[in-house]
Amino acid sequence: MNRIITAVIIGSSLLFAVSGEEVFKKKCASCHEPYIPQSKLNENYEHNNTLLRLKAPTLTELSFRLKDQVGDRMIDAEGQKFQIEEWLAQFLKDPTAQTKSILPKRVRAVYGTMPSITVNEDEIEALADYMYEYAEKMMIAHGVKRYSYEDALKKAKTEGKIVLIEGYLPYCRHCIRMDRNVMVEPMVKEVLDKDFVLVKMNLLIEKLPLGMKRLGTPSFYFIDPRDPKVIDMFEGEGTVDEFIDLLKSIKDRL
């Protein structure tokens, strides 16, 4: 009987668990668009928000900046989410009380002061989790498809493409910015879809193939699938144009 009661309690808790997505839709979505490419956002900010006339930063932008600037990126995801919860609780109660905004000055300048929002502890916890995870979901939804290394080799060999391994670390600030500013941009996606097969590796827990030594992050390892053999490898954050030039130069070498 006790087991049955416990099962009912657990099942009821799961059934009525707060959804971060629903909290966002109910209390935030009227002002925050879900996703706009960063290049368009940058252009909009340069024109003082006259191009898009946004009410507030996008959810994607907030997600990236929360992961980048709130709490300790060096700890595990759950630990940082807890720190984000604390930050959100203070911010939503009184947005003007924050001494350090997660948005740069030029972005803050185009928006008015956000009004306070009433949320309970469960809603804050759910919202923090949802916002933290949203950037990665956006990368999957708007970026090129990712493959395992083994599947990428097969696909690249069949289609005459190059395997590109993007190496990252979860706490790498430059990796976060590269994903936000470059990897999902339409021009980059077009070149990647045409000539490359993407593999994304967490270099904290995954080992690079072919005996390659890990570079700093973000890093990019280009592999000819026919042998297979390493074509070249690079590290560092760049602009959209710089990354496209790199991709084209690698393609021209085959």
C-alpha positions in Angstrom: 0.0 0.0 0.0 2.8 2.4 0.9 4.4 1.8 -2.5 1.2 2.6 -4.3 0.8 5.8 -2.3 4.4 6.8 -3.1 3.9 6.1 -6.8 0.8 8.2 -6.9 2.6 11.1 -5.2 5.5 10.9 -7.6 3.2 10.6 -10.6 1.2 13.6 -9.4 4.3 15.7 -8.9 5.5 14.9 -12.5 2.0 15.6 -13.9 1.8 19.0 -12.3 5.5 20.0 -12.8 6.0 23.5 -13.9 7.1 23.9 -17.5 9.7 26.6 -18.1 8.5 27.0 -21.7 4.9 27.6 -20.5 6.2 30.2 -17.9 8.1 32.0 -20.6 5.1 32.0 -23.0 2.8 33.3 -20.3 5.0 35.9 -18.7 7.8 36.8 -21.2 6.9 35.9 -24.8 4.8 39.0 -25.4 8.1 41.1 -25.5 10.9 38.6 -26.2 11.1 37.1 -29.7 12.5 33.5 -29.7 15.2 33.8 -32.4 16.7 36.3 -34.9 20.2 35.7 -36.4 22.8 37.6 -34.5 24.0 39.5 -37.7 20.5 41.0 -38.0 20.4 41.9 -34.4 23.8 43.6 -34.6 22.6 45.6 -37.7 19.4 46.5 -35.8 21.4 47.8 -32.8 23.7 49.9 -35.1 20.5 51.5 -36.3 19.1 52.1 -32.8 16.4 49.4 -33.1 14.8 51.2 -36.1 15.0 48.2 -38.4 13.3 45.5 -36.2 11.7 47.7 -33.5 12.1 45.0 -30.9 10.5 45.4 -27.5 13.3 43.4 -25.7 16.2 41.1 -26.4 15.5 37.8 -28.1 15.3 34.6 -26.0 18.3 33.2 -27.9 20.4 36.2 -27.1 19.4 36.0 -23.4 20.2 32.3 -23.3 23.7 32.7 -24.6 24.4 35.7 -22.4 23.1 33.9 -19.2 25.4 31.0 -19.9 28.3 33.3 -20.7 28.0 35.8 -17.9 26.0 34.5 -14.9 27.5 32.3 -12.4 30.6 30.1 -12.7 31.0 28.5 -16.2 33.7 26.2 -14.9 31.3 24.2 -12.7 28.7 21.7 -14.0 25.6 22.7 -15.8 23.3 22.1 -12.8 25.5 24.2 -10.5 25.4 27.1 -13.0 21.6 26.8 -13.4 21.2 27.2 -9.7 23.3 30.4 -9.9 21.1 31.6 -12.8 18.0 30.9 -10.7 19.3 33.2 -8.0 20.2 35.9 -10.6 16.7 35.6 -12.2 14.9 35.8 -8.9 16.6 39.1 -8.1 16.3 40.5 -11.6 12.6 39.7 -12.1 11.7 41.1 -8.7 13.5 44.4 -9.5 15.2 44.8 -12.9 16.6 48.2 -11.9 18.5 46.7 -8.9 21.0 44.7 -11.0 24.5 46.3 -10.7 25.7 44.4 -13.7 23.6 43.7 -16.7 24.2 40.6 -18.9 23.6 42.9 -22.0 26.3 45.2 -23.4 25.7 48.9 -23.2 24.8 49.4 -26.8 22.0 46.8 -26.5 20.7 48.2 -23.2 20.5 51.6 -24.8 17.8 50.6 -27.3 15.4 49.1 -24.7 13.5 50.6 -21.9 13.5 49.4 -18.3 11.8 46.0 -18.0 8.9 45.9 -15.5 9.1 43.6 -12.6 7.5 40.2 -13.0 5.9 38.1 -10.2 7.1 34.5 -10.3 7.2 31.9 -7.6 10.2 29.6 -6.8 9.0 26.7 -9.0 8.5 29.1 -11.9 11.9 30.6 -11.5 13.6 27.2 -11.4 11.7 26.0 -14.5 12.4 29.3 -16.3 16.2 29.2 -15.5 16.4 25.6 -16.8 14.5 26.5 -20.0 16.5 29.6 -20.8 19.8 27.9 -20.1 19.0 25.0 -22.5 17.5 27.2 -25.2 20.7 28.3 -26.9 21.8 24.7 -27.6 18.3 23.9 -28.9 18.5 26.9 -31.1 21.9 25.8 -32.5 20.4 22.4 -33.4 17.2 23.9 -34.9 18.9 26.7 -37.0 22.4 25.3 -37.6 23.7 22.5 -39.8 23.0 18.9 -38.8 25.6 17.3 -36.6 26.9 13.7 -36.9 29.0 11.3 -34.9 32.5 11.0 -36.3 31.9 7.6 -37.7 28.7 8.6 -39.5 30.3 11.8 -40.7 33.2 9.9 -42.3 30.7 7.7 -44.2 28.5 10.6 -45.4 31.5 12.8 -46.4 33.1 10.0 -48.4 29.9 9.2 -50.2 29.0 12.8 -51.0 32.6 14.1 -51.7 32.6 16.4 -48.7 35.1 17.2 -45.9 34.6 16.3 -42.2 34.8 19.3 -39.9 35.1 18.7 -36.2 34.2 21.7 -34.1 36.0 21.3 -30.7 34.6 23.1 -27.7 34.6 23.2 -23.9 31.3 23.8 -22.1 32.8 26.8 -20.1 34.6 28.3 -23.1 33.4 31.9 -23.6 34.9 32.1 -27.1 33.0 28.9 -28.0 29.8 30.4 -26.8 30.3 33.5 -28.9 31.4 31.5 -32.0 28.2 29.5 -31.8 26.0 32.7 -31.2 27.7 34.9 -33.8 28.9 32.6 -36.5 27.9 29.0 -36.6 24.2 29.6 -37.2 24.5 32.5 -39.6 22.7 31.7 -42.9 25.8 32.4 -45.0 27.9 30.0 -42.9 25.3 27.4 -42.9 25.1 27.5 -46.7 28.8 26.8 -47.1 28.8 24.1 -44.5 25.8 22.3 -46.0 27.5 22.4 -49.4 31.0 21.1 -48.7 31.3 19.9 -45.1 29.9 17.4 -42.6 29.9 18.7 -39.1 30.9 16.9 -35.9 30.8 18.7 -32.6 33.0 17.4 -29.8 33.2 18.3 -26.2 37.0 18.1 -25.8 36.6 17.8 -22.0 35.2 14.3 -22.4 35.8 13.2 -26.0 39.0 12.2 -27.7 39.9 13.5 -31.2 40.5 10.9 -33.9 43.6 10.2 -36.0 45.9 11.0 -33.1 45.2 14.7 -33.4 46.4 16.8 -30.4 43.8 19.1 -28.9 44.2 22.8 -29.6 42.7 25.6 -27.7 39.0 26.2 -28.0 37.1 26.8 -30.1 39.0 24.7 -32.5 38.3 23.3 -36.0 39.8 20.1 -37.4 39.4 19.3 -41.1 39.6 15.7 -42.3 39.7 14.2 -45.8 37.5 11.1 -45.4 39.0 9.2 -48.3 42.1 8.0 -46.3 41.1 9.4 -43.8 43.7 12.0 -43.1 44.0 15.4 -41.4 43.9 18.4 -43.9 44.5 21.1 -41.3 43.4 22.4 -37.9 42.9 25.8 -36.5 41.9 27.4 -33.2 40.2 30.6 -32.2 37.1 32.7 -32.6 36.5 34.6 -35.8 33.9 36.6 -37.7 31.5 35.3 -40.3 33.6 36.4 -43.2 36.8 35.0 -41.7 35.2 31.7 -41.1 33.7 31.5 -44.6 37.2 32.3 -46.0 38.7 29.5 -43.9 36.1 27.0 -45.1 36.6 28.0 -48.8 40.4 27.8 -48.5 40.2 24.3 -47.1 37.8 23.2 -49.9 40.2 24.6 -52.5 43.0 22.4 -51.1 41.4 19.2 -52.1 
